[in-house]
């Protein structure tokens, strides 16, 4: 092909064509594709990152003239993964021999890596565009401080990128930070992503391990790793981290040591769901403290097993941790644990699953055992050592249970409405929203609920009601208040929120189904139980 021709016209007509960032597309990714060509990138924003990627090849197939239909947005961008693959890529050949199938798997992995590189460039451009638009409106005046304009400067990019990528806002912030580092300071690492030498996860580690370095040192590490073409060949994630960390230490050992010292201030405990009614309790500690905790648990487990304890070492260590931290054998305490289940599950032995807000769905039998014995597993109380079964039984007898009935709309499992004339949500409504929403209601965000928010703001006439209430994490609540962000409840079988971003894109969030959503009947409802 000579020149760009019709594809250039199509690109020129595409919104934002003048800010398209392009990079090398792996040759093996699209077999037998049309010849590649270069597209200059004209950056007139702020010079904070390289202004040109001229000469980088780009596949014409991405801008081939194709008819658009209902699978595409109004601007021609595919609206689904299936439409995207048909727009960008040749069809998969499932009739190929075994070697050919593996070649295609590798090629599509290269495509994923290349696409991640393109997303990085687009993300950096998007944030720069927002900052430029903010700067074009003039400097902040004293009266702007504390207003929407003062809050908006430089904010909102990561959250919009997260929504577009189907990620949480926290993950969106990390991805944007990685993108800025790659585009501005680590072009060789970005090139390794483009060509499939590194995937996005490993590139994230490369960026993280060099975060403590100056721009000059980080760029030098990027060049050093690129010079050794075999650094990443066949390297797993740990090997990549080790190689980058070693290079960073050689470049600036003091900064790396200071980062290690600072890391101790970030120690924390977190909890996340695991399969089969289990959960991961994670503790981030300085290495010497973590080793000491593990050694103490190991010694205790070995001592119990030497005395005839039938539990495995891992079981004994886990149970010991629970008993040591709660101060009660078996881990039974006065802490409230909410359960949402149907009356049939509780009283009639029905198999409809229950739900623990913040965790998720649990089997009906497990939920009933939790209420009657204080444990999800019927026999676990009798497995503890040293006569603690008697102590556990006494603790169970002291277990207090509060039963709160939360009626649901027949056949939908949606909680019935409650409202208030007050601006702040009273305690019953907050509890109601907490149980209905489970986690933050921003699409793709599953952070714990910290704020109970008016979907339509109170100052805009939004009522204090269940239908106009939503549980949000702190970060998402602040983002929602930025200029250009709008939200409104939408009618539907379950509580639904429509969120509109400053770019005009809309996303919907629907409350998770409550137990009993598949059943119908007048007056039928769910039950929330709190164990304390």
matplotlib code that plots the C-alpha trace (Angstrom):
import matplotlib.pyplot as plt

x = [0.0, 1.3, 0.3, -2.7, -5.6, -9.1, -8.1, -6.6, -9.9, -11.7, -9.3, -9.6, -13.4, -13.1, -13.6, -10.3, -8.3, -5.7, -4.8, -4.4, -1.4, -0.1, 2.7, 4.2, 1.7, 3.2, 3.6, 2.4, -0.8, -2.7, -1.5, -1.8, -3.0, -2.7, 0.6, 1.3, 2.0, 2.9, 0.6, 2.2, 0.8, 0.6, 0.6, -0.2, -1.3, 1.3, 4.5, 4.4, 5.1, 6.7, 5.0, 5.5, 5.4, 5.9, 6.9, 5.5, 3.6, -0.1, -2.4, -4.7, -7.2, -8.1, -9.4, -10.8, -14.1, -16.7, -20.5, -21.6, -24.8, -26.5, -23.4, -21.6, -21.9, -23.0, -19.3, -18.6, -16.8, -17.9, -20.1, -19.3, -16.3, -17.7, -18.2, -14.8, -13.1, -15.0, -14.0, -10.3, -9.3, -9.5, -11.7, -10.2, -9.4, -10.6, -9.9, -6.1, -3.8, -2.5, 0.5, -1.6, -4.0, -1.2, 0.2, -3.2, -3.3, 0.1, -0.9, -4.0, -1.9, 0.2, -2.9, -3.9, -0.5, -0.5, -4.0, -2.9, -0.1, -2.7, -4.9, -1.9, -1.3, -5.0, -5.3, -2.4, -3.8, -7.3, -5.9, -3.8, -6.9, -8.8, -6.0, -5.7, -9.5, -9.2, -6.3, -8.1, -10.8, -8.2, -6.4, -8.3, -9.5, -9.9, -13.6, -13.1, -11.5, -13.8, -16.2, -16.8, -14.2, -11.6, -12.3, -12.4, -8.9, -7.0, -9.6, -11.9, -9.7, -8.8, -12.5, -13.6, -10.9, -11.8, -15.4, -14.4, -12.2, -14.7, -12.4, -12.7, -11.7, -8.8, -7.6, -8.2, -5.9, -3.1, -3.6, -3.4, -0.3, 1.3, 0.4, 1.9, 5.2, 5.4, 4.7, 6.8, 9.7, 9.8, 9.5, 11.4, 9.1, 6.2, 7.7, 8.0, 4.3, 3.5, 5.4, 4.2, 7.5, 5.7, 2.0, 0.2, 0.5, 4.3, 4.6, 2.7, 5.4, 8.2, 6.6, 6.1, 9.6, 11.1, 8.6, 11.1, 13.7, 14.2, 13.1, 16.7, 17.4, 14.1, 14.8, 18.3, 16.9, 14.4, 17.3, 19.5, 16.8, 16.1, 19.7, 19.7, 17.4, 17.2, 16.1, 12.4, 12.7, 10.8, 10.7, 7.8, 6.4, 8.8, 11.8, 10.7, 10.4, 13.8, 15.5, 13.9, 14.5, 18.2, 18.6, 16.9, 19.2, 22.3, 21.1, 20.1, 20.4, 19.5, 16.1, 15.2, 16.2, 14.1, 11.1, 11.5, 11.5, 8.4, 6.6, 6.3, 3.9, 1.6, 1.0, -2.6, -5.2, -7.7, -10.4, -11.7, -14.1, -12.8, -14.7, -16.8, -17.9, -14.3, -12.4, -8.9, -7.6, -4.4, -1.9, 0.7, 3.7, 7.4, 9.1, 10.6, 7.2, 5.4, 8.0, 7.6, 3.8, 4.1, 6.7, 4.5, 1.5, 3.6, 5.0, 1.5, 0.1, 3.0, 2.4, -1.3, -0.6, 2.0, -0.7, -3.0, -5.0, -6.5, -6.4, -3.9, -1.1, -2.7, -6.1, -4.6, -2.6, -5.8, -7.9, -5.1, -5.0, -8.7, -8.7, -5.6, -7.1, -10.7, -9.7, -12.5, -12.2, -13.8, -13.7, -17.3, -17.6, -20.2, -19.5, -22.6, -22.8, -25.7, -27.5, -30.2, -32.3, -35.9, -38.4, -38.7, -34.9, -34.9, -38.1, -39.0, -35.6, -35.8, -32.6, -32.8, -29.2, -28.7, -26.4, -23.9, -23.6, -20.1, -19.3, -21.9, -24.0, -23.8, -25.6, -28.9, -27.7, -24.5, -26.5, -28.8, -25.9, -24.3, -27.4, -28.0, -24.4, -22.5, -20.5, -21.1, -19.7, -21.8, -18.9, -16.3, -17.1, -16.3, -12.9, -11.2, -8.8, -8.4, -12.1, -12.8, -16.0, -17.7, -16.5, -17.7, -21.2, -21.4, -20.4, -23.0, -25.8, -24.9, -25.1, -27.8, -29.8, -31.8, -34.3, -35.3, -37.8, -37.1, -40.0, -39.3, -41.3, -42.9, -41.0, -38.1, -36.4, -36.2, -36.5, -39.7, -39.4, -38.9, -38.4, -37.7, -38.2, -34.7, -31.7, -29.5, -30.4, -31.6, -30.2, -33.0, -32.6, -28.8, -29.1, -31.7, -29.4, -26.4, -28.1, -29.6, -26.5, -23.9, -20.9, -20.3, -22.9, -20.5, -20.2, -17.3, -16.4, -16.8, -15.2, -17.0, -19.8, -18.7, -21.3, -25.1, -25.7, -28.6, -28.5, -30.3, -28.7, -30.7, -30.0, -31.5, -34.7, -33.7, -35.7, -34.2, -35.7, -34.6, -35.2, -33.0, -30.4, -27.2, -24.3, -21.0, -17.3, -15.7, -13.8, -16.8, -19.0, -16.4, -16.1, -19.9, -19.8, -17.4, -18.8, -20.3, -21.1, -24.8, -26.7, -30.4, -32.4, -34.0, -37.1, -36.6, -37.3, -34.3, -32.9, -30.9, -28.8, -27.7, -24.4, -23.4, -19.8, -18.6, -17.9, -21.5, -21.0, -23.6, -23.2, -25.8, -25.5, -28.2, -28.4, -27.6, -30.6, -31.8, -32.6, -36.1, -35.9, -37.0, -40.1, -43.4, -46.4, -48.1, -46.5, -43.5, -40.2, -36.7, -35.3, -32.1, -30.6, -27.8, -25.7, -23.8]
y = [0.0, 3.5, 6.1, 6.0, 6.7, 5.9, 4.8, 8.2, 9.8, 7.4, 8.2, 11.9, 11.6, 9.7, 11.7, 12.5, 11.4, 14.1, 12.7, 9.0, 7.4, 4.4, 1.8, -1.3, -4.0, -7.5, -8.9, -12.4, -11.0, -10.7, -13.2, -12.1, -8.7, -5.7, -3.9, -1.6, 2.1, 4.9, 7.6, 10.7, 11.8, 15.5, 16.4, 20.0, 19.5, 20.0, 18.3, 16.1, 13.0, 12.2, 14.2, 11.9, 8.2, 8.9, 5.9, 3.3, 0.7, 0.3, -2.3, -1.0, -3.7, -1.6, 1.1, -0.9, 0.4, -1.8, -1.3, -0.6, -2.0, -2.4, -4.0, -0.6, 2.7, 5.8, 6.7, 3.4, 1.8, -1.8, -2.1, -5.7, -8.0, -10.0, -6.9, -5.7, -8.9, -8.9, -5.2, -5.5, -9.1, -11.9, -14.9, -17.7, -20.8, -23.7, -26.1, -25.6, -28.4, -28.5, -26.3, -23.8, -23.6, -22.9, -20.2, -18.5, -18.7, -17.0, -14.4, -13.4, -13.1, -10.7, -8.8, -8.5, -7.1, -4.7, -3.5, -2.8, -0.6, 1.3, 1.7, 3.1, 5.8, 6.6, 6.9, 9.4, 11.4, 11.5, 12.7, 15.4, 16.5, 16.9, 19.0, 21.1, 21.8, 22.8, 25.1, 26.7, 27.9, 30.0, 29.9, 29.2, 32.3, 32.6, 32.1, 28.9, 27.2, 24.7, 24.8, 22.2, 23.8, 23.7, 20.1, 19.1, 20.2, 17.1, 14.7, 12.2, 10.7, 7.5, 6.9, 7.3, 5.1, 2.5, 2.5, 2.2, -0.8, -2.4, -2.0, -0.6, 3.0, 1.9, -0.3, 2.5, 4.8, 2.2, 1.6, 5.4, 5.7, 2.8, 4.4, 7.7, 6.1, 4.0, 6.8, 9.5, 7.5, 3.9, 3.7, 0.4, -1.3, 0.0, -1.5, -4.8, -4.6, -3.7, -6.7, -9.3, -9.7, -8.6, -8.7, -5.9, -7.6, -7.9, -4.4, -3.2, -4.8, -3.2, 0.2, -0.5, -1.7, 1.5, 3.9, 5.1, 6.1, 9.6, 10.0, 9.8, 6.6, 5.0, 5.8, 4.3, 1.1, 1.0, 1.2, -1.3, -3.9, -3.3, -3.7, -7.3, -8.8, -12.0, -10.4, -11.3, -14.4, -17.1, -15.1, -15.5, -12.8, -13.4, -13.4, -10.2, -8.5, -9.8, -8.5, -5.1, -4.8, -5.7, -3.1, -0.5, -1.3, -1.0, 2.4, 3.9, 1.7, 4.5, 5.2, 1.5, 1.2, 4.3, 2.8, -0.4, 1.7, 3.6, 0.4, -0.4, 2.5, 0.8, -2.3, -3.4, -6.2, -6.9, -9.4, -10.7, -13.5, -17.0, -19.9, -22.4, -20.0, -19.2, -15.9, -14.7, -12.7, -11.0, -9.2, -6.9, -6.8, -6.1, -9.3, -10.0, -9.6, -11.8, -14.5, -14.3, -14.6, -17.6, -19.2, -18.7, -20.3, -23.2, -23.9, -23.9, -26.2, -28.6, -28.6, -29.4, -32.2, -33.7, -33.8, -35.8, -33.1, -34.7, -31.5, -31.0, -28.5, -25.9, -26.3, -26.0, -22.9, -21.2, -22.0, -20.8, -17.5, -17.0, -17.9, -15.7, -12.6, -12.9, -14.0, -16.6, -20.4, -21.1, -17.5, -16.8, -13.1, -10.4, -9.0, -8.6, -10.7, -10.0, -12.8, -12.3, -15.3, -16.2, -17.3, -20.7, -21.2, -20.4, -22.1, -24.7, -26.1, -24.7, -24.9, -21.2, -19.8, -17.1, -14.1, -12.4, -8.7, -8.0, -11.6, -13.1, -16.2, -19.1, -22.5, -22.7, -25.5, -23.6, -20.5, -22.5, -24.1, -20.6, -19.5, -22.6, -23.5, -20.3, -22.1, -22.8, -26.4, -28.6, -30.6, -28.0, -27.2, -30.8, -30.7, -28.2, -29.5, -29.5, -29.7, -26.5, -28.1, -27.5, -23.9, -23.4, -24.8, -22.3, -19.5, -20.6, -20.5, -16.8, -16.0, -13.4, -13.2, -10.3, -11.0, -8.2, -8.8, -7.0, -7.7, -8.0, -7.3, -10.6, -12.4, -9.9, -10.1, -6.3, -4.7, -2.7, 1.1, 3.1, 6.9, 9.8, 13.5, 14.1, 15.0, 12.4, 8.8, 7.5, 4.3, 1.9, 3.2, 3.0, -0.6, -1.3, 0.2, -1.6, -5.0, -4.3, -3.0, -5.2, -3.3, 0.1, 0.6, 2.3, -0.1, -2.5, -1.2, -3.8, -1.8, -1.8, 0.8, 3.8, 6.4, 6.3, 8.7, 10.5, 9.4, 12.6, 15.1, 16.5, 20.1, 19.2, 17.9, 14.3, 12.6, 10.7, 7.3, 3.8, 4.3, 7.4, 6.0, 4.1, 2.7, 4.0, 3.8, 7.1, 7.5, 7.0, 9.3, 12.1, 11.4, 11.6, 15.2, 16.3, 18.5, 16.6, 13.4, 12.6, 9.7, 8.8, 5.7, 3.7, 1.6, -2.2, -5.4, -4.6, -1.3, 0.2, 3.3, 4.9, 6.8, 9.3, 10.5, 13.9, 12.4, 11.4, 7.6, 5.9, 2.8, 0.9, -0.7, -3.1, -4.3, -7.9, -10.3, -11.1, -14.6, -15.5, -13.4, -16.5, -17.0, -15.1, -14.7, -11.9, -10.8, -13.1, -11.7, -12.1, -12.1, -10.3, -11.9, -10.4, -12.6, -10.9]
z = [0.0, -0.9, 1.7, 3.9, 1.4, 2.5, 6.0, 6.6, 5.7, 8.0, 10.8, 10.3, 10.6, 13.8, 17.0, 18.7, 15.7, 16.2, 19.6, 18.6, 20.2, 18.3, 18.9, 17.4, 16.8, 17.1, 13.6, 14.6, 16.1, 12.9, 10.3, 6.7, 7.7, 5.3, 5.3, 8.3, 8.2, 10.5, 11.9, 13.4, 16.8, 17.3, 21.0, 21.7, 25.3, 27.9, 26.9, 30.0, 28.0, 24.6, 21.9, 19.0, 18.1, 14.4, 12.4, 14.7, 12.6, 13.0, 11.4, 8.7, 9.7, 12.7, 10.5, 7.6, 6.2, 7.9, 8.3, 11.8, 13.4, 16.7, 18.2, 18.0, 19.8, 17.9, 17.2, 15.6, 18.5, 19.2, 22.2, 23.1, 23.2, 20.3, 18.2, 19.0, 17.9, 14.7, 14.1, 14.9, 14.2, 11.7, 12.6, 14.7, 12.7, 14.8, 12.0, 12.3, 13.4, 17.0, 16.2, 14.5, 17.4, 19.8, 17.4, 17.5, 21.3, 21.4, 18.8, 20.7, 23.9, 22.0, 21.0, 24.6, 25.5, 22.6, 23.5, 27.1, 25.7, 23.6, 26.7, 28.5, 25.9, 25.6, 29.4, 29.6, 26.8, 28.4, 31.8, 30.0, 28.1, 31.3, 32.8, 29.7, 29.7, 33.3, 32.6, 29.6, 32.0, 33.8, 37.1, 40.3, 42.1, 45.8, 45.5, 43.6, 46.6, 48.0, 45.1, 42.4, 40.2, 42.9, 43.6, 40.0, 38.9, 37.9, 39.3, 37.8, 35.1, 36.9, 37.8, 34.2, 33.0, 35.6, 34.4, 30.8, 31.6, 33.9, 36.9, 40.4, 41.0, 43.1, 40.2, 37.8, 39.7, 39.7, 36.0, 35.3, 37.4, 35.6, 32.2, 33.1, 34.2, 31.0, 28.6, 30.2, 31.8, 30.6, 26.8, 26.6, 29.1, 27.2, 24.1, 25.8, 26.6, 23.0, 21.6, 24.2, 26.0, 29.2, 30.0, 31.9, 35.3, 35.0, 33.7, 36.7, 38.9, 36.9, 37.5, 41.2, 41.8, 40.3, 41.9, 44.5, 41.9, 40.4, 36.8, 35.7, 37.6, 36.5, 32.9, 33.3, 34.8, 31.8, 29.4, 31.3, 31.3, 27.6, 26.7, 28.0, 25.5, 27.5, 30.8, 30.4, 28.2, 30.0, 33.2, 35.6, 37.8, 40.6, 38.3, 36.7, 40.1, 41.2, 38.1, 38.3, 42.1, 41.6, 38.9, 41.1, 44.1, 41.9, 40.7, 44.0, 47.0, 49.5, 47.9, 47.9, 51.6, 52.4, 50.6, 52.7, 55.9, 54.8, 53.9, 57.6, 58.0, 55.5, 57.6, 57.7, 58.0, 55.2, 54.6, 51.2, 50.3, 49.4, 47.8, 49.9, 52.7, 53.5, 53.7, 53.3, 56.3, 55.1, 57.3, 55.8, 58.3, 58.3, 57.4, 60.8, 62.5, 60.0, 60.5, 64.2, 64.0, 61.8, 64.0, 67.1, 65.4, 64.2, 67.7, 69.2, 66.4, 66.9, 70.7, 70.2, 67.8, 70.1, 72.7, 70.5, 68.7, 65.6, 63.6, 60.8, 61.4, 59.1, 60.9, 64.3, 63.2, 61.8, 64.8, 67.2, 65.3, 65.7, 69.4, 70.1, 68.3, 69.6, 73.1, 73.0, 72.4, 69.0, 68.1, 69.3, 70.3, 70.7, 67.2, 65.1, 62.0, 59.6, 57.7, 55.1, 54.4, 53.6, 56.3, 54.5, 54.8, 58.5, 59.6, 57.0, 56.0, 52.5, 50.4, 49.2, 49.9, 52.4, 52.1, 54.4, 53.5, 52.5, 51.8, 49.5, 49.1, 51.5, 51.6, 53.5, 55.8, 56.6, 57.5, 59.8, 61.6, 62.0, 63.9, 66.0, 66.9, 66.2, 63.5, 59.9, 60.3, 62.6, 64.1, 64.5, 68.1, 69.1, 67.3, 69.6, 72.2, 75.9, 76.9, 75.0, 73.6, 77.0, 77.0, 73.4, 74.3, 77.1, 74.8, 72.3, 74.9, 75.5, 71.9, 71.3, 68.1, 66.8, 64.1, 61.8, 59.0, 55.8, 53.4, 49.7, 46.6, 45.5, 42.8, 42.7, 46.1, 46.2, 49.7, 50.3, 50.5, 53.6, 53.7, 56.0, 55.9, 57.4, 55.3, 56.9, 56.7, 60.1, 61.4, 60.2, 56.6, 56.7, 57.8, 55.1, 52.4, 53.8, 53.5, 50.1, 48.4, 50.1, 48.7, 47.0, 44.3, 41.8, 38.8, 39.2, 42.7, 45.4, 48.3, 51.6, 52.1, 54.1, 53.1, 52.7, 49.9, 48.2, 44.5, 43.5, 45.9, 48.8, 47.6, 44.2, 45.8, 46.2, 49.0, 51.9, 50.9, 50.1, 46.4, 46.4, 48.7, 47.8, 49.7, 48.4, 49.5, 50.5, 47.3, 45.0, 47.1, 46.6, 42.9, 42.4, 43.7, 40.9, 38.1, 35.3, 37.2, 37.5, 38.9, 39.1, 40.1, 37.3, 37.4, 37.3, 39.2, 41.5, 42.7, 39.8, 39.5, 36.2, 36.4, 33.8, 33.5, 32.3, 28.8, 28.5, 29.0, 31.1, 33.3, 35.4, 38.8, 40.0, 43.6, 44.1, 44.3, 47.8, 48.9, 47.6, 44.4, 42.5, 44.6, 44.7, 46.9, 48.8, 52.0, 51.4, 52.5, 53.6, 57.1, 58.3, 61.4, 63.4, 65.7, 68.5]

ax = plt.figure().add_subplot(projection="3d")
ax.plot(x, y, z, "-o")
ax.set_aspect("equal")
plt.show()
